[in-house]
Amino acid sequence: MLTLLMLAAAPQMTEMDSCLLKALKQAGAGVTVAELRTLCQETLTPTRELHDTALDHRIAEEQISHASDFSLTAHRNNYMLPFSYNHTPNQAPFDPDELPLQRAEMKFQFSFKLPLTVPLLDERGRLFFAYTNKSWWQAFNTDHSAPFRETNHEPELFWVQRVDWRLGEWQLPLWAVGINHQSNGQNGAKSRSWNRIIGSLVLERGDWTVLARAWYRLPEESKHSPEDTQGDDNPDILDYLGYGEMGVVYKYHEHTFSGLLRNNLDLDDNRGAMELGWSFPLGNKVRGYVQYFYGYGESLIDYDVRSNRIGIGLEMTPLL
């Protein structure tokens, strides 16, 4: 009966009522009504009008999701590409007799973040932990046990601060800073890893969102040989991945188009990368996803080798 009354009254519900109802459904047992009301007030009455951009919708949904006792929110997009084709696979790290690489393989990414603090000291800032797993699987290479060719692990700890800055007609709704570790979990000559301090700035205008990231690599001591367990696995990685990247996301109705650009800004020996994505609706739970990558640094094992890959599959959580 209560549900029917809510449905009947829904057209007359205020934004606050709607927010409280949605938050109540997702909140854990330890969350009080007062905390939910504070959360909704922050969501509905920020310093600028909310829900006027695609990013605003995403931020509002995440704030309500974080009210749950155990809340895992998508960090980057989660996808699976059952078929991807790399025109130039990097055979060098692998014995061609033991594992001759195929150009076709599966690629997938799993990424989540978890809030570690509640917005008490600063109602517009929070500390997060995030983890991203990206894997390349030689699933069709059945004559050689269909191994995982490469898996990159990327845990990070970062602070996100919501602000109300403007740059001409663009809004700057948030910035972030944190520490990032990326590794392929291998040892010996196949080991690749690095640690960075990363600063990020988000700009938005309507259905356009731009993410600019810059990083400082934490220095490591040199290795005496590739088999050493301590030391720098990839001392020249900045020559290929540079000191930052810029991503662009455009949402057109139910379609999401994305691009990522990276460059070392070295005119004498220029290297970079480009990733393009198209996400489109298929159903309530999944979306279609097409991805194209060209350049250096698609994976850590291939950071110094150019990849040229096209893939198609499913996306579980879009960027926006």
Number of C-alpha atoms within 10 A of each C-alpha: 6 7 8 9 9 13 12 11 10 12 9 11 13 10 12 15 14 15 21 20 13 16 24 19 11 16 21 15 9 9 14 12 13 9 11 20 17 13 21 22 15 15 20 17 11 13 9 12 11 15 15 12 17 19 24 19 13 13 17 18 16 15 16 22 19 20 22 18 13 13 18 16 18 20 18 18 16 20 24 21 21 16 15 23 18 18 14 13 18 17 13 11 11 13 10 10 8 8 18 14 19 17 16 21 22 21 24 19 18 18 20 18 19 18 20 13 13 14 13 9 9 10 13 15 19 19 18 16 17 20 20 20 17 20 19 19 19 22 19 16 17 9 8 14 11 14 14 14 16 19 21 21 17 19 18 20 19 20 18 17 17 18 16 11 12 12 9 6 9 16 19 19 19 18 19 18 19 18 18 20 16 19 19 21 13 14 13 13 13 16 19 23 21 20 18 18 17 19 18 18 18 20 20 24 16 16 17 18 22 20 16 17 19 16 19 15 15 12 12 14 10 14 15 10 12 17 13 15 13 14 16 19 25 19 16 12 20 17 19 24 22 22 19 19 20 17 18 18 23 21 20 12 8 10 15 19 19 20 18 18 16 22 21 19 16 12 7 6 9 12 21 20 22 20 18 18 18 21 25 19 15 12 8 7 9 16 20 20 23 19 18 18 21 17 23 24 23 21 19 23 23 19 20 21 17 21 21 17 20 20 21 21 19 20 25 17 19 20 18 22
